[in-house]
């Protein structure tokens, strides 16, 4: 697999993971009226920062 294809797959994987996490968090807030824990938010922010680094490294 070429380097560009590998990066593309990594970005897709990160986006899919972030989407699932955000979707769960959204459902918790809207349906269960549960606010996310600070650590959960920090974890998602870290994942988003890592994704940005991956994208910017192209």
C-alpha positions as CSV (number, residue, x, y, z in Angstrom):
1,X,0.0,0.0,0.0
2,X,1.4,3.4,-0.9
3,X,2.1,6.0,1.7
4,X,-0.8,8.2,0.5
5,X,-3.3,5.4,0.6
6,X,-2.1,4.4,4.1
7,X,-2.6,8.0,5.3
8,X,-6.0,8.1,3.7
9,X,-7.0,4.9,5.5
10,X,-5.6,6.2,8.8
11,X,-7.7,9.4,8.4
12,X,-10.8,7.4,7.6
13,X,-10.2,5.2,10.7
14,X,-9.7,8.2,13.0
15,X,-12.8,9.9,11.6
16,X,-14.9,6.8,12.0
17,X,-13.8,6.5,15.6
18,X,-14.4,10.2,16.4
19,X,-17.8,10.0,14.8
20,X,-18.8,7.0,16.9
21,X,-17.6,8.7,20.1
22,X,-19.4,12.0,19.3
23,X,-22.5,10.2,18.3
24,X,-22.6,8.3,21.7
25,X,-21.9,11.5,23.6
26,X,-24.6,13.3,21.7
27,X,-27.2,10.6,22.5
28,X,-26.2,10.7,26.2
29,X,-26.7,14.4,26.3
30,X,-29.9,14.6,24.3
31,X,-31.7,11.4,25.4
32,X,-30.3,10.5,28.8
33,X,-29.5,14.1,29.9
34,X,-26.1,13.0,31.0
35,X,-23.2,15.4,30.5
36,X,-19.9,13.9,29.3
37,X,-17.1,13.4,31.9
38,X,-14.2,15.9,31.5
39,X,-11.9,12.9,30.7
40,X,-14.1,11.8,27.8
41,X,-14.1,15.3,26.3
42,X,-10.3,15.6,26.8
43,X,-9.9,12.2,25.1
44,X,-11.9,13.3,22.1
45,X,-10.0,16.5,21.9
46,X,-6.7,14.6,21.9
47,X,-8.0,12.3,19.1
48,X,-9.0,15.3,17.1
49,X,-5.6,16.9,17.6
50,X,-3.9,13.7,16.4
51,X,-6.1,13.6,13.4
52,X,-5.2,17.2,12.5
53,X,-1.5,16.3,12.9
54,X,-2.0,13.3,10.5
55,X,-3.8,15.5,8.0
56,X,-1.2,18.3,8.2
57,X,1.7,15.9,7.7
58,X,0.7,15.3,4.0
